[in-house]
Amino acid sequence: MKKLALILLPFIFAANIAIGQTGLQKHNPLLDFNLSPSHNDKINPIANSSINPKYNWNVNPMHNDALNPSKNASISPVSNPTFNPSTSQSLNPMFTNALHPKNSLWTGDFLFDKDDKLIGFISIANQYIMLSFNSTGDWTGYFVRSSYGETFNEFKLDGTWTGRFLCPDSNEGFNLFSSDGEWTGEHIK
């Protein structure tokens, strides 16, 4: 039985890599320029002011109190523990292993930098919470949906708001902005 397990181990490992690569291929802006803000003005917040929080304050937490977790306690994981993966086992990838990108059955989205290089993984815990992992699969933080539309605020693992936030890119992805509304170049597909 041990010999069989040792023989099958490389095949299982290769299958897991193939599953992960298939998911990345569907989301990869280097392979599909429609997914790249560098090549598609519709999803580029510099070219499309309707998805840019500097010009559309409806999606900017610094100008819209309903989106700001410092002013709206209902969307803050510190005051609303149902949005806190550190205190909710069903949202925590260390307890709910299917949320962790190192799990062979993981499905999720990918975080890319301004050059469309993979820099992280995003797990959709539920309609309100997205978990963020770096490129090596370490859990780094999470995003909580604001009370308006599809914007999400970024939090550290301890529940501290980073000031950064996600805005939809009008094509089923997101762009990440700094606290002053500047696009970081990072995007989720």
C-alpha positions as CSV (number, residue, x, y, z in Angstrom):
1,M,0.0,0.0,0.0
2,K,2.9,2.4,0.8
3,K,4.6,1.6,-2.5
4,L,1.3,2.4,-4.3
5,A,1.1,5.7,-2.5
6,L,4.7,6.6,-3.4
7,I,4.1,5.7,-7.0
8,L,0.8,7.8,-7.2
9,L,2.2,10.8,-5.4
10,P,3.9,12.4,-8.4
11,F,0.7,12.0,-10.5
12,I,-1.4,13.5,-7.8
13,F,1.0,16.5,-7.5
14,A,1.0,17.0,-11.3
15,A,-2.8,16.9,-11.4
16,N,-3.0,19.5,-8.7
17,I,-0.6,21.8,-10.7
18,A,-2.7,21.2,-13.8
19,I,-5.9,22.2,-12.0
20,G,-4.3,25.4,-10.7
21,Q,-2.9,26.2,-14.1
22,T,-6.3,25.7,-15.8
23,G,-7.8,28.2,-13.4
24,L,-5.1,30.8,-14.0
25,Q,-5.3,30.4,-17.8
26,K,-8.9,31.5,-17.7
27,H,-8.0,34.6,-15.7
28,N,-4.6,35.5,-17.0
29,P,-4.4,39.0,-18.5
30,L,-1.1,38.1,-20.2
31,L,-3.0,35.5,-22.3
32,D,-6.2,37.5,-22.7
33,F,-5.7,41.2,-23.3
34,N,-9.4,41.8,-22.6
35,L,-8.5,41.1,-18.9
36,S,-5.6,43.6,-18.9
37,P,-6.1,47.2,-17.9
38,S,-3.0,48.0,-19.8
39,H,-4.7,46.8,-23.0
40,N,-8.4,47.4,-22.3
41,D,-9.5,51.0,-21.6
42,K,-12.9,49.8,-20.4
43,I,-11.3,48.3,-17.3
44,N,-8.6,50.8,-16.9
45,P,-9.6,53.5,-14.3
46,I,-7.2,56.0,-15.7
47,A,-9.0,55.8,-19.1
48,N,-12.5,55.2,-17.7
49,S,-13.6,57.8,-15.2
50,S,-16.8,56.0,-14.2
51,I,-14.7,53.3,-12.4
52,N,-12.2,55.8,-11.0
53,P,-12.9,56.8,-7.4
54,K,-11.1,60.1,-7.9
55,Y,-13.9,61.1,-10.3
56,N,-16.7,59.0,-9.1
57,W,-17.2,59.6,-5.4
58,N,-20.0,57.1,-5.2
59,V,-17.3,54.4,-5.1
60,N,-14.8,56.3,-2.9
61,P,-14.8,55.6,0.9
62,M,-13.0,58.8,1.7
63,H,-15.9,60.8,0.2
64,N,-18.8,58.4,0.9
65,D,-19.5,57.6,4.6
66,A,-21.6,54.6,3.7
67,L,-18.4,52.9,2.2
68,N,-16.1,54.0,5.0
69,P,-15.7,51.4,7.8
70,S,-14.3,54.1,10.1
71,K,-17.7,55.9,9.8
72,N,-20.0,52.9,9.2
73,A,-19.6,50.3,11.9
74,S,-21.9,47.9,10.1
75,I,-19.1,47.2,7.6
76,S,-16.2,47.1,10.0
77,P,-15.0,43.6,11.1
78,V,-13.9,45.1,14.4
79,S,-17.5,46.0,15.4
80,N,-19.3,43.4,13.2
81,P,-17.7,40.0,13.9
82,T,-19.7,38.3,11.2
83,F,-17.3,40.0,8.7
84,N,-14.2,38.9,10.6
85,P,-12.4,35.8,9.3
86,S,-10.2,35.8,12.4
87,T,-13.2,35.2,14.6
88,S,-15.5,33.3,12.2
89,Q,-14.3,29.7,11.5
90,S,-16.5,29.5,8.4
91,L,-14.6,32.4,6.9
92,N,-11.1,31.4,8.1
93,P,-9.0,29.5,5.6
94,M,-7.1,27.8,8.5
95,F,-10.4,26.1,9.5
96,T,-12.2,26.1,6.2
97,N,-9.4,24.6,4.1
98,A,-11.3,24.8,0.8
99,L,-10.7,28.6,1.0
100,H,-7.0,28.2,1.0
101,P,-5.2,28.3,-2.4
102,K,-2.9,25.5,-1.5
103,N,-5.9,23.2,-1.3
104,S,-6.1,21.1,-4.5
105,L,-9.8,21.8,-4.8
106,W,-9.4,25.6,-4.5
107,T,-11.2,27.9,-6.9
108,G,-10.9,31.6,-6.8
109,D,-9.5,34.7,-8.5
110,F,-6.0,36.0,-9.0
111,L,-4.3,39.2,-8.0
112,F,-2.0,40.8,-10.7
113,D,0.3,43.8,-10.6
114,K,0.4,46.7,-13.1
115,D,2.5,44.5,-15.4
116,D,-0.1,41.7,-15.3
117,K,2.2,39.4,-13.3
118,L,0.6,37.1,-10.7
119,I,1.2,38.4,-7.2
120,G,-1.5,36.7,-5.2
121,F,-4.7,34.7,-4.8
122,I,-8.2,35.8,-3.8
123,S,-10.7,33.4,-2.3
124,I,-14.4,34.2,-2.3
125,A,-15.5,33.2,1.3
126,N,-19.0,34.5,0.7
127,Q,-20.8,37.4,-1.0
128,Y,-19.4,39.9,1.6
129,I,-15.8,38.6,2.2
130,M,-12.8,37.9,-0.1
131,L,-9.6,36.5,1.4
132,S,-6.3,37.7,0.2
133,F,-3.1,35.5,-0.1
134,N,0.3,36.4,-1.5
135,S,2.0,34.5,-4.3
136,T,3.3,31.8,-2.0
137,G,-0.2,31.2,-0.5
138,D,0.3,33.0,2.8
139,W,-2.9,34.5,4.1
140,T,-2.3,38.3,4.2
141,G,-5.7,39.9,4.8
142,Y,-9.2,40.2,3.5
143,F,-11.7,42.4,1.8
144,V,-15.2,43.3,3.2
145,R,-18.0,44.5,0.9
146,S,-19.2,48.0,1.6
147,S,-22.8,48.8,1.9
148,Y,-22.9,50.2,-1.6
149,G,-22.7,48.1,-4.6
150,E,-19.6,46.1,-5.3
151,T,-16.8,48.0,-3.6
152,F,-14.7,46.2,-0.9
153,N,-12.4,47.6,1.8
154,E,-9.1,45.9,2.6
155,F,-8.3,44.8,6.2
156,K,-5.3,43.3,7.8
157,L,-5.7,40.0,9.7
158,D,-6.2,41.9,13.0
159,G,-9.2,43.8,11.5
160,T,-7.4,47.1,10.9
161,W,-8.6,48.9,7.8
162,T,-5.6,49.6,5.5
163,G,-7.4,52.4,3.8
164,R,-7.1,50.6,0.5
165,F,-10.2,49.5,-1.4
166,L,-11.4,47.6,-4.4
167,C,-13.7,49.0,-7.1
168,P,-15.4,46.9,-9.8
169,D,-13.7,47.3,-13.2
170,S,-17.0,46.9,-15.2
171,N,-15.9,43.5,-16.5
172,E,-16.3,41.1,-13.5
173,G,-12.9,42.1,-12.0
174,F,-11.7,44.7,-9.6
175,N,-9.0,47.4,-9.4
176,L,-7.2,48.1,-6.1
177,F,-6.9,51.8,-5.0
178,S,-4.8,53.4,-2.2
179,S,-6.5,55.4,0.5
180,D,-6.1,58.6,-1.5
181,G,-7.9,57.1,-4.5
182,E,-4.9,56.4,-6.6
183,W,-5.0,53.2,-8.6
184,T,-2.2,50.9,-7.4
185,G,-2.1,49.1,-10.7
186,E,-3.1,45.9,-9.0
187,H,-6.2,44.2,-10.3
188,I,-8.2,41.0,-9.6
189,K,-9.4,38.7,-12.3
